[in-house]
Amino acid sequence: MLFRSKVANIELYYKALQFYLDYKPLLLNDLLLVLTPRMDHTRAVNFFQKTNHIPLVKPYLRAVQNHNNKAINEALNDLLIEEEDYQGLRASIDAFENFDNITLAQRLEKHELIEFRRIAAYLYKGNNRWKQSVDLCKKDRLFKDAMVYASESRNIDIAEELIAWFLEDSNHECFAACLFQCYDLLRPDVILELAWRHNIMDFAMPYMIQ
């Protein structure tokens, strides 16, 4: 069935979408791509959300995401979470920033898969919620991420709290690694005292020399 995209009444577009959804669902994405130049993408997303057919129009969402429309981004991100595609989600949020970052982070930090919780920490970091980001990494024992985010925070308290946490956990190797990662934030007198109290001067010596 042919459909003319240049019609005066935009409402006919949405009637056409319903018709294709009912009778020609496999051609729906082809129709959407033809109509894209004049479509209200937010309205289109709302239409497919109400009919629970967002997965059916994933090719359309992919094709128009370069518009960086909030509704498109959030619908596609939700779909990627449902599909447990954490790599696709990370690529999406890196390329298209127009979505509710904090709401997504709060949702992902409770996800059962660690890679999605890792994205939550990444989102908190991107919104300057450094403590939440580092605390979430500590909870999941993502040591490298915690060190990097503590360093990027430029916050002495966050860096020293992470150092102290590694010592409480008797994780001397990460203590030494964090000294290297955050060396320009840490106070030598504090590190010297901590190393002495825990009898791990050998782990602190490379930092003291540096």
C-alpha positions in Angstrom: 0.0 0.0 0.0 1.3 3.4 -0.9 1.0 6.4 1.4 1.5 10.0 0.3 3.6 11.8 2.9 2.7 15.3 1.7 -0.8 15.7 3.0 -2.2 18.9 4.6 -3.9 17.3 7.6 -1.2 15.9 9.9 -3.8 14.0 11.8 -4.0 11.6 8.9 -0.5 10.5 9.7 -1.6 9.1 13.1 -4.7 7.5 11.6 -2.3 5.9 9.1 -0.1 4.6 11.9 -3.1 3.0 13.6 -4.1 1.4 10.3 -0.7 0.0 9.7 -0.5 -1.2 13.3 -3.8 -3.0 12.9 -3.3 -4.4 9.4 0.3 -4.1 8.2 2.5 -4.1 11.3 5.6 -5.4 9.4 5.5 -2.3 7.2 5.0 0.1 10.1 8.7 1.2 10.3 8.8 1.8 6.6 5.8 4.2 7.0 7.4 5.9 9.9 10.6 6.6 8.0 8.7 8.1 5.1 6.8 10.3 7.5 9.8 11.3 9.6 10.4 14.8 8.2 7.0 16.0 9.4 6.4 13.7 12.4 6.0 15.0 16.0 8.3 12.4 17.5 7.2 12.9 21.0 3.6 12.3 20.0 4.6 9.3 18.0 6.4 7.8 21.0 3.4 8.5 23.3 1.1 6.8 20.7 3.2 3.6 20.7 3.7 3.6 24.5 -0.1 3.7 25.0 -0.6 0.8 22.6 2.4 -1.1 24.2 4.2 -1.4 20.8 7.5 0.4 21.5 9.5 -2.8 20.7 7.9 -3.0 17.3 9.2 0.4 16.3 12.7 0.1 17.5 14.1 0.6 14.0 12.3 3.9 13.8 13.6 5.0 17.2 17.2 4.1 16.1 16.7 6.0 12.8 15.5 9.2 14.4 17.6 9.3 17.6 20.0 11.7 15.9 17.3 14.4 16.6 18.2 14.0 20.3 14.5 14.1 21.2 13.9 13.4 24.9 10.9 11.1 24.3 12.8 9.1 21.7 15.9 8.8 23.9 14.0 7.6 26.9 11.9 5.2 25.0 14.9 3.6 23.4 16.8 3.6 26.7 13.9 1.8 28.4 13.8 -0.7 25.6 17.6 -1.4 25.9 17.1 -2.0 29.6 14.3 -4.4 29.0 16.6 -6.2 26.5 19.4 -6.2 29.1 21.6 -4.6 26.4 24.0 -2.6 28.7 26.5 -1.9 26.0 23.8 -0.4 23.8 22.5 1.6 26.7 26.0 3.0 27.5 26.4 3.9 23.8 23.0 5.6 23.7 23.5 7.8 26.8 27.0 8.8 25.7 25.8 9.9 22.2 22.5 11.5 23.2 22.3 13.3 26.5 18.7 14.6 26.3 17.0 12.4 28.9 16.4 12.5 32.7 19.8 11.4 33.9 19.0 11.2 37.6 15.8 9.3 37.2 17.6 6.8 35.0 20.5 6.5 37.5 18.0 5.9 40.4 16.3 3.2 38.3 19.6 1.5 37.3 21.2 1.5 40.7 18.6 -1.1 41.8 19.0 -3.3 38.7 19.9 -6.9 39.3 22.8 -6.8 36.8 26.0 -5.2 37.9 26.7 -3.7 34.5 23.6 -1.6 34.8 24.4 -0.5 38.3 27.8 0.5 36.9 26.0 2.7 34.4 24.1 4.3 37.3 27.4 5.2 39.0 28.6 6.6 35.6 25.5 8.8 35.4 25.8 10.1 38.9 29.4 11.0 38.1 28.3 12.8 35.0 25.9 14.9 37.1 28.5 15.8 39.7 27.0 13.5 42.3 30.4 12.2 43.1 29.7 10.7 46.6 26.7 8.7 45.3 28.8 7.5 42.4 31.8 6.4 44.5 29.5 4.8 47.1 27.7 2.8 44.5 31.1 1.6 43.1 32.2 0.6 46.6 29.0 -1.3 47.2 29.6 -3.4 44.0 33.3 -3.6 44.7 34.1 -1.8 41.4 37.4 -0.7 42.7 38.9 0.8 39.5 35.8 2.9 38.8 35.7 4.1 42.4 39.3 5.3 42.2 38.8 7.0 38.8 35.7 8.8 40.0 37.2 9.9 43.3 40.1 11.3 41.3 37.8 13.1 38.9 35.8 14.6 41.7 38.7 16.8 42.8 37.3 16.3 46.3 39.8 15.6 49.1 37.2 14.2 51.5 35.9 11.7 48.9 39.4 10.5 48.0 40.4 10.1 51.7 37.2 8.3 52.5 37.9 5.8 49.7 41.5 5.3 51.0 40.2 4.7 54.5 37.6 2.3 53.2 40.2 0.2 51.4 42.1 0.0 54.7 39.0 -1.1 56.7 38.7 -3.8 54.1 42.4 -4.8 54.5 42.7 -4.2 50.7 46.3 -3.0 50.8 46.8 -3.4 47.0 43.9 -1.0 46.2 45.1 1.3 48.9 48.4 1.6 47.1 46.7 1.9 43.7 44.4 4.7 45.0 47.4 6.6 46.3 48.7 6.6 42.8 45.4 7.5 41.2 44.5 10.3 43.6 48.0 11.4 44.6 47.5 15.1 43.9 44.4 15.2 46.1 45.7 13.4 49.1 47.5 15.0 52.1 50.9 13.3 52.8 50.6 13.7 56.6 47.2 11.9 56.5 48.6 9.1 54.3 51.7 8.7 56.5 49.6 8.4 59.6 47.2 5.9 58.1 50.1 3.8 56.7 51.9 3.8 60.1 48.8 2.9 62.1 48.0 0.0 59.8 51.7 -1.1 59.6 51.8 -0.9 55.8 54.5 1.7 55.2 55.8 -0.3 52.3 52.5 0.2 50.4 52.7 4.0 51.0 56.4 4.5 50.2 56.0 4.9 46.4 53.4 7.6 47.0 55.7 9.4 49.6 58.6 9.3 47.1 56.3 10.6 44.3 
